[in-house]
């Protein structure tokens, strides 16, 4: 696939077209926009094939492109969306429904975050783990580590900064 052969790409479009469309439809809630954004997603994927790392399944990589494309579209149309969401009410927000695709994306993002955390040096690694994965407060972390609460806050701030930098490096 990475060689860009037309037949392989055509096969993948046929294989994932319906799934990508439905991901886009869940986010946009508009058939025409979903069709257009699915097409845009496949185009982006085609031009980004050289950046595809086979660490994740191709479908997962493609879904992430589709979700990001739709979220970018949604952000660009944010004013219109505010009016729609107010009119529709909070119960109809279909983009937050737990779908298999969303669960898979969440799992992949959590895995990616865990890998980035593993690369951190101490004390940042411990602080991030305790705060984000164990759900401890600054005070609880300070009690466990014997450090001042303000120190924990600073370490967490620096760790987030390092994580952002490392995440950008991976893209």
C-alpha positions, 0 to 999 in steps of 0.5 A: 500500500505504501508504494501508492499502487492505484489498485491497492488504494481503490481496494482500501477505499472500497473496504473502508468507505462505509465505515469512514462515512459513518464516522463522519456522519456521527460527527457532522450529523449531515449526510452531504457533509459526511460524504464530502468529509469522507472523500477529503479524509481518503484524499488526505490519507492518500497524500499522507501514506508515507507517514503511515507507521504500521504500529497501528492498524490501517483502519485506525490510522484512517479513522483518526484522519477522518475524525480530525478532518471532521473536527476541523470542519466542525471547528470552522463551522463552530458558530453555526454548531452553537445554534444547532446544539442550543436548538437540538438540546444536549441529549441529541449530541451524537458525536459523544455516543460511545461507538466502536470506532470512538472506543478504538480511537480512545484506546489508541490515544491512551496507548500513545500517551502511555508510550510518551509517559514511559519516555519521561524521566523521573520525577515527571513519569511518576507524577504524570502516572499518579495524576492522570492514570491513578486520579490522585490530587496534587495533595495526595501525590505530595503525601505519597512522594514526600514533596511539597504540593507546589513542587508537584504542581510544577513537575506536572506542568513541566511534564505536560510541556515535555509530553506536548513537545514529544507528541509533536516530534512524533507527528 
